Amino acid sequence: MKKIKLLNRFVDETLIGLEPFTAILWVVLYREARNGIAEISHGQLAKIMGVSDRTICRHIDVLLANKLLRKLKTGGYGRGCNKYQLGIASLPKDNPLRTVPRLSGAPVKASPKKPEAPRPKSAQIS
């Protein structure tokens, strides 16, 4: 799947169901990926995102549990980086978030101006 198609599917089908930080982490992994495979350590991700390694681990676990990532290799000291395959997991059909209407792409029209309230007589200029 081409990289842009993967990103579009993520935004269209999955983004709305994730916590903001988890979604941003997926996007960072997407940016680091080559051919759908991201090779990066939790320490590097923590540095990029300005958080602790533990925070990265918790959110990686969420992505793995939701099938948005698949762990191909576990890194560690002397073993190199972690290796993840990026994926997309569509929201379940019964998820209420699927009923959120999509934007049509039509330009948004400005709402008509409301008429000004009449001024009190004492504030009127003669």
N, C-alpha and C positions, 0 to 999 in steps of 0.2 A: 504494500500500500504506500502510495506516495506520501511524503511527510506532511504536506499541506492537507491532504484528505484525512489523515489521522488527527490532526489538530481540529479540523472542522467537525469531525464526528465527536471528538471529546467535548467541544463546546456545545454542540447541538443535543447530544444524548446524555451527557454525564455531568457536566460542570454544575448544573443547578442542584444536584443532589449531594454535593460535597461541602465540607467546611472550607472557608476561604483559604486557610493556610495549606490544607491538603491539596487543593486545586492548584495553588501556586507552586507547590513542590512538584506536582506532576508536570507542570509547564517547564520548570527548571530542568527536570529530567529529560523532557522532550527536546529542550534546547541543546542539551549535552549529548543526545543520542545520535548515533550514526547507524543508518539502516535499521532503525527501530530498536537498537541496543544501546543502553546507557551504561558506561563503565565509569563509576565514580564512587569515592568513599563517602561515608557518612560525615567524616570530618570536613571534606571539601564542600559538601552540601550545606553543612552547618555554617561554614565560613561565608559562602555565597549568600545565605539567607539570614545571617546574623542571629542564629539561635544555637542552642546546645545540641550535641550529638544525640542526646536522649530524646529531644523533641523530634529530630529527624527520624529516629527509630520508631517512635510512636506513629508518626504519620505515614512512614513507609509501610508499617503493619496494616494501616487502614487501606492503603492502596493495594496491598497484596490480598487482603481479605475481600476487597471489592473487585478483584480480578482486573485491576487497572495496570498492574505490574505482575511480572512473573520473574522470580529470582532464578537466574541461570548459574550464578557462582557466588559463593560467600567469600568475601575478602577478609582481611585482618592483617595483623602485624606479620610482615614477611610473606604474606600470601597475595598481595596486590589488592586491587579494588573490587568492590561488589560489581556484579554484572546483572542488569535487569533488562527484560524485554518489555517494552511499552505495549499496552493493549487498551481496549475500550470495552467497557461493560455497560450496556444500555440499561436504563432504568427499567424495573419490572413494569409490566403492563398495568398492574393494579396500583402503581404508585401515583398518588394524587398530583405530583409535580408534572406528570406527563400531560395533564390537561391545561397547563399554562399555555395560553395562545402565543404563537410565534409572531414576530413582527413581519409584516408583509413586504417591507422595503419601500412602501409608498411614503412620500414625504409627509411629515406631520404638519398639519395646518395650524396656524396661530389661532388661538381662541379670540372671538370678537371682543372688542373693548367694552368694558362695563361703563354705563353712563355714570358720570360723577354725581355724587349726592348733592342736593341743593345746599348752598351755604346759608347759614343763619343771617338774618337781616343786619345784625350788628357787624358782621365780618365783610359785608359787601362794600365795595368802593363806589362812591358816587361821582 
